[in-house]
Amino acid sequence: MHALELRRQIIHLLYGPLLIVLFDRGILNLTLIFILIVIGSGTSYLIKHRRLNMLHRCLTWFERPHQLEHFPARGLLFFTIGAVL
């Protein structure tokens, strides 16, 4: 397996249970998740158009190159939206 795909799978294994635990403990609620989705969408837009260096560097570790150019953090946003549904 390619190193990038392995890193992506590890993030999936960690992020899903983290959302569940935070929601179960009352740290996250639907309103806060919705706010995070809106902020994440705005950040994705800024990364694409302004290239925020620190976030861009982090995303290069986990995001596929073609997604980084077209829709940065797409997987993270869709995963979070899917968790709400």
N, C-alpha and C positions, 0 to 999 in steps of 0.2 A: 504494500500500500504506500502511496506517495506520502511524504511527510506532511504536506499541507492538508491532505484529506484526513490523516490521523489526528492532527491538531483540531480540525473541524469536528470530528467525531467526539473527541474528548470534551470540547466545549458543549456539545449537545448533551452528553452524559452528565455534565455538571450543572448546566443552566436550568434544565427542566426540573430536577429535584430541588434546586435552590428556590425556584419560583413556588413550588409546592410547599416547602417548609416555611418560607416567608409569609405566604398567604395563610397557611394553617395557624401560624403563631400570631396572626393579626398585624404583622408588620406591613404587609401589602394588602390593599383592598382594590376593588375595581376602579375606583376613582383615581387612585395613585397610579395604577397600571395604565389607565387611559392617558394620564398626564405624561407618563414615561414614553408612551407610544408617540404622542404629539412632539415631545422634546426630541425623541430619537429620529422622527421624520425630519424635523428641522435641522438636526445635526447632520443627518445624511445629506441633505441638500447643501449645507455649508461645506461638508467635506468634498463633495463633487465640484462645487464652483469656486471655493476659496482655498482648498487644500490645507486644512488644519493639520499642521505637521505631526503633533503628538498622536492624535487620533488616527491619522492616515498611517503612521508607522505601526500602530497597534493592529489596524485592520489588515495590513499586508501580511501579517502572520496567520490570519484566519480566513480572509476573504479571497475568493477566486479572482484572478487578475481582471477578467472581463467584467465581473460584477463590480469590482472596485471602480472601474471607469464609468459604468452606466448607472448603477444604483448601489452605492456603498451601504453596508450594514443591512442589506436586504434580508438576509437569513435571520438575523437577530430580530428585526422588526416583525417579520412574518411569524417567527416562532412565538414571539410575545403575543401577537394578535391571535394566533391559534390557541395559545394557553387560555386566553380569555374566553374563547368560544367553548 
